[in-house]
């Protein structure tokens, strides 16, 4: 038997060390849970930014394809269907006013990339509008001055992220 412990001192122990250690354990657990919540939130934000970036890159790719189409030797026919419309024609897609919807049944050009199905649920789309003739900035509106006969087009593209609710719509103007 240990000479330092006697039966009387064992009866006087109230468990203070146990209570203090349990309180410290509780505080450490709360700190750990709070830190995990912050980490999870940061991961969600990073995932959302990555998804937004993916949608932006898809829309950017669609804009480039639309510009390449207009840079060809022959301007495509603008018959108010198949992604080629007169400016503000009622049959063009209405993505800006109704982003989640498909618009009014109008069609856009859909890009097919072999690797896009692995990254995004929907491929990017674009449509082109032929704008009415206008004077370029810095040009003259004086009577008798020849009007620059270049054509102006507006290309609107829509890209999707990994989550179908992540949508980016980009517009650019192209002069030919």
Secondary structure, DSSP 8 states (H G I E B T S, - for coil): --TT--HHHHHH---HHHHHHHHHHHHHHHHHHHHHHHHHHHHHHHHHHHHHHHHHHHHHHHHHHHHHHHTSSS-----SBTTEEETT-TTS--TTT-SSS--SS---EE---TTHHHH-SS--EEEEEE------TT----TT-------EEEEEEEEE-SSTT-EEEEEEEEE-
